[in-house]
Amino acid sequence: MFEQLSVAKERYQAINDRLMDPNVVSDPKQYAELMKEYKNLTPIVEKYREYVKARDDMEEARTMLDES
């Protein structure tokens, strides 16, 4: 599952990069398709980022507890 989320995050970033490409911006059909996919991926990627941050914070807290 987390591998799929990582792939979704990479796809999200790739779409974001393509949306900044002047060739894509000048093609309304391609731009609309990418924006639709981007909007669908946004909530998934945001939640995945929240999870990764929480996991990293937990690991940092565990490390701090182990050091004391």
Jmol script that loads the backbone (N, CA, C; Angstrom):
load data "model"
ATOM      1  N   MET A   1       0.818  -1.190   0.000  1.00  0.00           N
ATOM      2  CA  MET A   1       0.000   0.000   0.000  1.00  0.00           C
ATOM      3  C   MET A   1       0.862   1.255   0.000  1.00  0.00           C
ATOM      4  N   PHE A   2       1.886   1.289   0.848  1.00  0.00           N
ATOM      5  CA  PHE A   2       2.720   2.482   0.928  1.00  0.00           C
ATOM      6  C   PHE A   2       3.536   2.683  -0.340  1.00  0.00           C
ATOM      7  N   GLU A   3       3.850   1.588  -1.014  1.00  0.00           N
ATOM      8  CA  GLU A   3       4.552   1.702  -2.285  1.00  0.00           C
ATOM      9  C   GLU A   3       3.657   2.387  -3.316  1.00  0.00           C
ATOM     10  N   GLN A   4       2.378   2.031  -3.316  1.00  0.00           N
ATOM     11  CA  GLN A   4       1.435   2.662  -4.233  1.00  0.00           C
ATOM     12  C   GLN A   4       1.279   4.148  -3.912  1.00  0.00           C
ATOM     13  N   LEU A   5       1.282   4.482  -2.638  1.00  0.00           N
ATOM     14  CA  LEU A   5       1.190   5.887  -2.247  1.00  0.00           C
ATOM     15  C   LEU A   5       2.429   6.658  -2.680  1.00  0.00           C
ATOM     16  N   SER A   6       3.572   6.025  -2.574  1.00  0.00           N
ATOM     17  CA  SER A   6       4.804   6.658  -3.025  1.00  0.00           C
ATOM     18  C   SER A   6       4.772   6.889  -4.535  1.00  0.00           C
ATOM     19  N   VAL A   7       4.252   5.922  -5.271  1.00  0.00           N
ATOM     20  CA  VAL A   7       4.118   6.069  -6.724  1.00  0.00           C
ATOM     21  C   VAL A   7       3.141   7.208  -7.039  1.00  0.00           C
ATOM     22  N   ALA A   8       2.055   7.296  -6.288  1.00  0.00           N
ATOM     23  CA  ALA A   8       1.080   8.369  -6.495  1.00  0.00           C
ATOM     24  C   ALA A   8       1.726   9.723  -6.237  1.00  0.00           C
ATOM     25  N   LYS A   9       2.560   9.789  -5.214  1.00  0.00           N
ATOM     26  CA  LYS A   9       3.252  11.042  -4.900  1.00  0.00           C
ATOM     27  C   LYS A   9       4.196  11.436  -6.037  1.00  0.00           C
ATOM     28  N   GLU A  10       4.903  10.465  -6.585  1.00  0.00           N
ATOM     29  CA  GLU A  10       5.806  10.740  -7.709  1.00  0.00           C
ATOM     30  C   GLU A  10       5.012  11.193  -8.938  1.00  0.00           C
ATOM     31  N   ARG A  11       3.890  10.540  -9.192  1.00  0.00           N
ATOM     32  CA  ARG A  11       3.042  10.931 -10.328  1.00  0.00           C
ATOM     33  C   ARG A  11       2.514  12.345 -10.129  1.00  0.00           C
ATOM     34  N   TYR A  12       2.112  12.662  -8.917  1.00  0.00           N
ATOM     35  CA  TYR A  12       1.611  13.985  -8.564  1.00  0.00           C
ATOM     36  C   TYR A  12       2.671  15.043  -8.877  1.00  0.00           C
ATOM     37  N   GLN A  13       3.910  14.768  -8.498  1.00  0.00           N
ATOM     38  CA  GLN A  13       4.992  15.716  -8.752  1.00  0.00           C
ATOM     39  C   GLN A  13       5.268  15.835 -10.247  1.00  0.00           C
ATOM     40  N   ALA A  14       5.214  14.712 -10.956  1.00  0.00           N
ATOM     41  CA  ALA A  14       5.433  14.738 -12.407  1.00  0.00           C
ATOM     42  C   ALA A  14       4.349  15.561 -13.104  1.00  0.00           C
ATOM     43  N   ILE A  15       3.118  15.400 -12.674  1.00  0.00           N
ATOM     44  CA  ILE A  15       2.024  16.181 -13.253  1.00  0.00           C
ATOM     45  C   ILE A  15       2.228  17.654 -12.947  1.00  0.00           C
ATOM     46  N   ASN A  16       2.603  17.955 -11.729  1.00  0.00           N
ATOM     47  CA  ASN A  16       2.856  19.346 -11.343  1.00  0.00           C
ATOM     48  C   ASN A  16       3.925  19.968 -12.244  1.00  0.00           C
ATOM     49  N   ASP A  17       4.985  19.230 -12.494  1.00  0.00           N
ATOM     50  CA  ASP A  17       6.049  19.723 -13.370  1.00  0.00           C
ATOM     51  C   ASP A  17       5.532  19.953 -14.789  1.00  0.00           C
ATOM     52  N   ARG A  18       4.722  19.012 -15.277  1.00  0.00           N
ATOM     53  CA  ARG A  18       4.190  19.138 -16.640  1.00  0.00           C
ATOM     54  C   ARG A  18       3.216  20.298 -16.756  1.00  0.00           C
ATOM     55  N   LEU A  19       2.468  20.584 -15.691  1.00  0.00           N
ATOM     56  CA  LEU A  19       1.523  21.690 -15.728  1.00  0.00           C
ATOM     57  C   LEU A  19       2.229  23.039 -15.864  1.00  0.00           C
ATOM     58  N   MET A  20       3.499  23.094 -15.570  1.00  0.00           N
ATOM     59  CA  MET A  20       4.273  24.328 -15.708  1.00  0.00           C
ATOM     60  C   MET A  20       4.923  24.449 -17.082  1.00  0.00           C
ATOM     61  N   ASP A  21       4.821  23.407 -17.869  1.00  0.00           N
ATOM     62  CA  ASP A  21       5.405  23.398 -19.206  1.00  0.00           C
ATOM     63  C   ASP A  21       4.540  24.249 -20.141  1.00  0.00           C
ATOM     64  N   PRO A  22       5.135  25.234 -20.809  1.00  0.00           N
ATOM     65  CA  PRO A  22       4.355  26.096 -21.719  1.00  0.00           C
ATOM     66  C   PRO A  22       3.637  25.320 -22.825  1.00  0.00           C
ATOM     67  N   ASN A  23       4.212  24.210 -23.278  1.00  0.00           N
ATOM     68  CA  ASN A  23       3.558  23.405 -24.314  1.00  0.00           C
ATOM     69  C   ASN A  23       2.270  22.776 -23.799  1.00  0.00           C
ATOM     70  N   VAL A  24       2.265  22.382 -22.550  1.00  0.00           N
ATOM     71  CA  VAL A  24       1.069  21.784 -21.950  1.00  0.00           C
ATOM     72  C   VAL A  24       0.028  22.872 -21.697  1.00  0.00           C
ATOM     73  N   VAL A  25       0.471  24.001 -21.192  1.00  0.00           N
ATOM     74  CA  VAL A  25      -0.445  25.103 -20.887  1.00  0.00           C
ATOM     75  C   VAL A  25      -1.158  25.568 -22.156  1.00  0.00           C
ATOM     76  N   SER A  26      -0.456  25.525 -23.281  1.00  0.00           N
ATOM     77  CA  SER A  26      -1.050  25.990 -24.535  1.00  0.00           C
ATOM     78  C   SER A  26      -1.976  24.952 -25.183  1.00  0.00           C
ATOM     79  N   ASP A  27      -2.042  23.754 -24.628  1.00  0.00           N
ATOM     80  CA  ASP A  27      -2.929  22.706 -25.143  1.00  0.00           C
ATOM     81  C   ASP A  27      -4.064  22.494 -24.136  1.00  0.00           C
ATOM     82  N   PRO A  28      -5.207  23.130 -24.369  1.00  0.00           N
ATOM     83  CA  PRO A  28      -6.301  23.071 -23.379  1.00  0.00           C
ATOM     84  C   PRO A  28      -6.754  21.657 -23.020  1.00  0.00           C
ATOM     85  N   LYS A  29      -6.787  20.757 -23.996  1.00  0.00           N
ATOM     86  CA  LYS A  29      -7.243  19.393 -23.719  1.00  0.00           C
ATOM     87  C   LYS A  29      -6.266  18.676 -22.788  1.00  0.00           C
ATOM     88  N   GLN A  30      -4.996  18.734 -23.109  1.00  0.00           N
ATOM     89  CA  GLN A  30      -3.980  18.070 -22.275  1.00  0.00           C
ATOM     90  C   GLN A  30      -3.926  18.714 -20.891  1.00  0.00           C
ATOM     91  N   TYR A  31      -4.010  20.037 -20.847  1.00  0.00           N
ATOM     92  CA  TYR A  31      -3.980  20.749 -19.576  1.00  0.00           C
ATOM     93  C   TYR A  31      -5.161  20.324 -18.693  1.00  0.00           C
ATOM     94  N   ALA A  32      -6.363  20.243 -19.289  1.00  0.00           N
ATOM     95  CA  ALA A  32      -7.554  19.854 -18.529  1.00  0.00           C
ATOM     96  C   ALA A  32      -7.433  18.427 -18.001  1.00  0.00           C
ATOM     97  N   GLU A  33      -6.916  17.521 -18.813  1.00  0.00           N
ATOM     98  CA  GLU A  33      -6.746  16.132 -18.372  1.00  0.00           C
ATOM     99  C   GLU A  33      -5.770  16.038 -17.204  1.00  0.00           C
ATOM    100  N   LEU A  34      -4.661  16.769 -17.318  1.00  0.00           N
ATOM    101  CA  LEU A  34      -3.666  16.736 -16.240  1.00  0.00           C
ATOM    102  C   LEU A  34      -4.208  17.385 -14.968  1.00  0.00           C
ATOM    103  N   MET A  35      -4.953  18.483 -15.120  1.00  0.00           N
ATOM    104  CA  MET A  35      -5.529  19.141 -13.941  1.00  0.00           C
ATOM    105  C   MET A  35      -6.525  18.228 -13.234  1.00  0.00           C
ATOM    106  N   LYS A  36      -7.304  17.487 -14.001  1.00  0.00           N
ATOM    107  CA  LYS A  36      -8.265  16.565 -13.402  1.00  0.00           C
ATOM    108  C   LYS A  36      -7.538  15.500 -12.585  1.00  0.00           C
ATOM    109  N   GLU A  37      -6.502  14.915 -13.173  1.00  0.00           N
ATOM    110  CA  GLU A  37      -5.735  13.897 -12.452  1.00  0.00           C
ATOM    111  C   GLU A  37      -5.044  14.505 -11.230  1.00  0.00           C
ATOM    112  N   TYR A  38      -4.505  15.708 -11.392  1.00  0.00           N
ATOM    113  CA  TYR A  38      -3.827  16.408 -10.300  1.00  0.00           C
ATOM    114  C   TYR A  38      -4.794  16.639  -9.134  1.00  0.00           C
ATOM    115  N   LYS A  39      -5.996  17.101  -9.451  1.00  0.00           N
ATOM    116  CA  LYS A  39      -6.995  17.355  -8.400  1.00  0.00           C
ATOM    117  C   LYS A  39      -7.424  16.066  -7.710  1.00  0.00           C
ATOM    118  N   ASN A  40      -7.488  14.966  -8.460  1.00  0.00           N
ATOM    119  CA  ASN A  40      -7.855  13.685  -7.854  1.00  0.00           C
ATOM    120  C   ASN A  40      -6.757  13.160  -6.934  1.00  0.00           C
ATOM    121  N   LEU A  41      -5.515  13.421  -7.288  1.00  0.00           N
ATOM    122  CA  LEU A  41      -4.393  12.932  -6.483  1.00  0.00           C
ATOM    123  C   LEU A  41      -4.104  13.820  -5.265  1.00  0.00           C
ATOM    124  N   THR A  42      -4.496  15.081  -5.323  1.00  0.00           N
ATOM    125  CA  THR A  42      -4.146  16.032  -4.256  1.00  0.00           C
ATOM    126  C   THR A  42      -4.526  15.550  -2.860  1.00  0.00           C
ATOM    127  N   PRO A  43      -5.773  15.157  -2.589  1.00  0.00           N
ATOM    128  CA  PRO A  43      -6.089  14.731  -1.207  1.00  0.00           C
ATOM    129  C   PRO A  43      -5.331  13.480  -0.780  1.00  0.00           C
ATOM    130  N   ILE A  44      -5.076  12.589  -1.708  1.00  0.00           N
ATOM    131  CA  ILE A  44      -4.344  11.359  -1.390  1.00  0.00           C
ATOM    132  C   ILE A  44      -2.906  11.691  -1.005  1.00  0.00           C
ATOM    133  N   VAL A  45      -2.277  12.525  -1.809  1.00  0.00           N
ATOM    134  CA  VAL A  45      -0.880  12.888  -1.562  1.00  0.00           C
ATOM    135  C   VAL A  45      -0.757  13.705  -0.276  1.00  0.00           C
ATOM    136  N   GLU A  46      -1.718  14.589  -0.025  1.00  0.00           N
ATOM    137  CA  GLU A  46      -1.672  15.372   1.211  1.00  0.00           C
ATOM    138  C   GLU A  46      -1.749  14.477   2.446  1.00  0.00           C
ATOM    139  N   LYS A  47      -2.645  13.513   2.423  1.00  0.00           N
ATOM    140  CA  LYS A  47      -2.764  12.580   3.558  1.00  0.00           C
ATOM    141  C   LYS A  47      -1.512  11.723   3.695  1.00  0.00           C
ATOM    142  N   TYR A  48      -0.940  11.300   2.583  1.00  0.00           N
ATOM    143  CA  TYR A  48       0.297  10.517   2.625  1.00  0.00           C
ATOM    144  C   TYR A  48       1.423  11.341   3.240  1.00  0.00           C
ATOM    145  N   ARG A  49       1.521  12.610   2.856  1.00  0.00           N
ATOM    146  CA  ARG A  49       2.548  13.488   3.433  1.00  0.00           C
ATOM    147  C   ARG A  49       2.338  13.665   4.936  1.00  0.00           C
ATOM    148  N   GLU A  50       1.075  13.788   5.351  1.00  0.00           N
ATOM    149  CA  GLU A  50       0.781  13.886   6.788  1.00  0.00           C
ATOM    150  C   GLU A  50       1.235  12.625   7.513  1.00  0.00           C
ATOM    151  N   TYR A  51       0.961  11.480   6.920  1.00  0.00           N
ATOM    152  CA  TYR A  51       1.373  10.213   7.513  1.00  0.00           C
ATOM    153  C   TYR A  51       2.894  10.141   7.639  1.00  0.00           C
ATOM    154  N   VAL A  52       3.598  10.483   6.573  1.00  0.00           N
ATOM    155  CA  VAL A  52       5.060  10.418   6.587  1.00  0.00           C
ATOM    156  C   VAL A  52       5.617  11.351   7.655  1.00  0.00           C
ATOM    157  N   LYS A  53       5.044  12.551   7.766  1.00  0.00           N
ATOM    158  CA  LYS A  53       5.511  13.486   8.785  1.00  0.00           C
ATOM    159  C   LYS A  53       5.254  12.929  10.189  1.00  0.00           C
ATOM    160  N   ALA A  54       4.084  12.369  10.418  1.00  0.00           N
ATOM    161  CA  ALA A  54       3.763  11.794  11.731  1.00  0.00           C
ATOM    162  C   ALA A  54       4.695  10.631  12.047  1.00  0.00           C
ATOM    163  N   ARG A  55       4.961   9.791  11.052  1.00  0.00           N
ATOM    164  CA  ARG A  55       5.878   8.663  11.251  1.00  0.00           C
ATOM    165  C   ARG A  55       7.274   9.159  11.595  1.00  0.00           C
ATOM    166  N   ASP A  56       7.744  10.170  10.866  1.00  0.00           N
ATOM    167  CA  ASP A  56       9.071  10.718  11.134  1.00  0.00           C
ATOM    168  C   ASP A  56       9.135  11.370  12.511  1.00  0.00           C
ATOM    169  N   ASP A  57       8.075  12.084  12.890  1.00  0.00           N
ATOM    170  CA  ASP A  57       8.025  12.701  14.217  1.00  0.00           C
ATOM    171  C   ASP A  57       8.048  11.636  15.316  1.00  0.00           C
ATOM    172  N   MET A  58       7.338  10.543  15.096  1.00  0.00           N
ATOM    173  CA  MET A  58       7.321   9.458  16.077  1.00  0.00           C
ATOM    174  C   MET A  58       8.715   8.835  16.219  1.00  0.00           C
ATOM    175  N   GLU A  59       9.377   8.622  15.095  1.00  0.00           N
ATOM    176  CA  GLU A  59      10.734   8.064  15.143  1.00  0.00           C
ATOM    177  C   GLU A  59      11.689   9.013  15.868  1.00  0.00           C
ATOM    178  N   GLU A  60      11.533  10.298  15.623  1.00  0.00           N
ATOM    179  CA  GLU A  60      12.383  11.280  16.302  1.00  0.00           C
ATOM    180  C   GLU A  60      12.120  11.262  17.805  1.00  0.00           C
ATOM    181  N   ALA A  61      10.855  11.155  18.187  1.00  0.00           N
ATOM    182  CA  ALA A  61      10.504  11.101  19.614  1.00  0.00           C
ATOM    183  C   ALA A  61      11.074   9.839  20.258  1.00  0.00           C
ATOM    184  N   ARG A  62      10.996   8.719  19.548  1.00  0.00           N
ATOM    185  CA  ARG A  62      11.568   7.475  20.088  1.00  0.00           C
ATOM    186  C   ARG A  62      13.075   7.600  20.284  1.00  0.00           C
ATOM    187  N   THR A  63      13.725   8.232  19.328  1.00  0.00           N
ATOM    188  CA  THR A  63      15.170   8.421  19.432  1.00  0.00           C
ATOM    189  C   THR A  63      15.492   9.292  20.640  1.00  0.00           C
ATOM    190  N   MET A  64      14.726  10.331  20.834  1.00  0.00           N
ATOM    191  CA  MET A  64      14.959  11.218  21.985  1.00  0.00           C
ATOM    192  C   MET A  64      14.743  10.460  23.300  1.00  0.00           C
ATOM    193  N   LEU A  65      13.725   9.604  23.351  1.00  0.00           N
ATOM    194  CA  LEU A  65      13.461   8.825  24.559  1.00  0.00           C
ATOM    195  C   LEU A  65      14.598   7.828  24.820  1.00  0.00           C
ATOM    196  N   ASP A  66      15.118   7.235  23.762  1.00  0.00           N
ATOM    197  CA  ASP A  66      16.209   6.277  23.912  1.00  0.00           C
ATOM    198  C   ASP A  66      17.495   6.950  24.399  1.00  0.00           C
ATOM    199  N   GLU A  67      17.666   8.195  24.047  1.00  0.00           N
ATOM    200  CA  GLU A  67      18.872   8.926  24.441  1.00  0.00           C
ATOM    201  C   GLU A  67      18.826   9.384  25.884  1.00  0.00           C
ATOM    202  N   SER A  68      17.638   9.470  26.460  1.00  0.00           N
ATOM    203  CA  SER A  68      17.549   9.975  27.842  1.00  0.00           C
ATOM    204  C   SER A  68      17.635   8.874  28.862  1.00  0.00           C
TER     205      SER A  68
END
end "model"
wireframe off; spacefill off
backbone 0.3
color backbone group
